[in-house]
Amino acid sequence: MKYTVKFSEAAAIDLEQLFDFALQRELDSETGDLDIPDRAVQAIKDGMAFLASSPFACRKVGSSSLIRELIIPFGR
């Protein structure tokens, strides 16, 4: 069974800002690696796929048993 993964409005804004930050950091670096922002997006997509297939393996958020949180490790 697959579940639908939805980002809160705040999370969606945070993700956009994080991507923009990572991209700008690499553009400003002398040794910038433009694959890093793309790898971050892929890590998030992989996390979403896990969350969609196994949501109850993730930590509950708040009082609803249906809202879950997944920490996606990436970089430092």
KANORVEN-V738585 format. One record per pair of residues at least 12 apart in sequence whose ideal C-beta (glycine too) atoms are under 8 Angstrom apart, sorted by the first residue. I is the first residue (numbers start at 1). J is the second residue. Records with the same first field share a line. If there is no record, write none. Layout:
BEGIN
I = J + J
END
This chain:
BEGIN
2 = 52 + 53
3 = 51 + 52 + 53 + 55
4 = 52
5 = 48 + 51 + 52 + 55
15 = 44
18 = 40
19 = 37 + 40 + 41
22 = 36 + 37 + 40
23 = 37
36 = 75
39 = 74
40 = 74 + 75
43 = 72 + 73 + 74
44 = 72
46 = 72
47 = 70 + 72
50 = 70
51 = 68 + 70
55 = 68
56 = 68
58 = 70
END
